[in-house]
């Protein structure tokens, strides 16, 4: 039972973290930075990749 709760928390937290990372990626300051420098903020990558890993770990706990 505890593994399922941990899995659900990881999936929900991972989705939220991915959305936060995408929100940073799509922000106006990030778009200007990408246009001028061609670089994406590290926080955006960390949020999206960390969220995806969290979702995968949560799904593994649910099975």
C-alpha positions as CSV (number, residue, x, y, z in Angstrom):
1,X,0.0,0.0,0.0
2,X,2.8,2.4,0.8
3,X,4.4,1.9,-2.6
4,X,1.2,2.9,-4.3
5,X,1.0,6.1,-2.3
6,X,4.7,6.9,-3.0
7,X,4.0,6.2,-6.7
8,X,1.1,8.5,-6.9
9,X,3.0,11.3,-5.1
10,X,5.9,10.9,-7.5
11,X,3.6,11.0,-10.6
12,X,1.7,14.1,-9.4
13,X,4.9,15.8,-8.3
14,X,6.6,14.9,-11.6
15,X,3.8,16.3,-13.7
16,X,3.9,19.5,-11.6
17,X,7.7,19.8,-11.9
18,X,7.5,19.2,-15.7
19,X,4.8,21.9,-16.1
20,X,6.9,24.3,-14.0
21,X,9.9,23.6,-16.2
22,X,7.9,24.2,-19.4
23,X,6.5,27.4,-17.9
24,X,10.0,28.7,-17.4
25,X,11.0,27.5,-20.9
26,X,8.1,29.4,-22.4
27,X,8.5,32.6,-20.4
28,X,9.1,35.9,-22.1
29,X,12.6,36.3,-20.6
30,X,13.6,32.8,-21.7
31,X,12.3,33.5,-25.2
32,X,14.4,36.7,-25.4
33,X,17.4,34.8,-24.1
34,X,17.0,32.0,-26.6
35,X,16.7,34.6,-29.4
36,X,19.8,36.5,-28.4
37,X,22.1,33.7,-27.1
38,X,20.5,30.5,-28.3
39,X,20.6,29.2,-24.7
40,X,17.8,27.6,-22.7
41,X,17.8,28.3,-18.9
42,X,19.1,25.5,-16.8
43,X,16.0,25.6,-14.5
44,X,13.8,24.8,-17.5
45,X,15.8,21.7,-18.4
46,X,16.1,20.6,-14.8
47,X,12.3,20.9,-14.3
48,X,11.3,19.1,-17.4
49,X,13.9,16.3,-17.1
50,X,13.5,15.9,-13.4
51,X,9.7,15.8,-13.8
52,X,9.9,13.2,-16.5
53,X,12.2,11.0,-14.3
54,X,9.9,11.4,-11.4
55,X,6.9,10.4,-13.4
56,X,8.7,7.3,-14.7
57,X,9.8,6.3,-11.1
58,X,6.2,6.9,-9.9
59,X,4.8,4.7,-12.7
60,X,7.3,2.0,-11.8
61,X,6.2,2.1,-8.2
62,X,2.5,1.8,-9.2
63,X,3.1,-1.5,-11.0
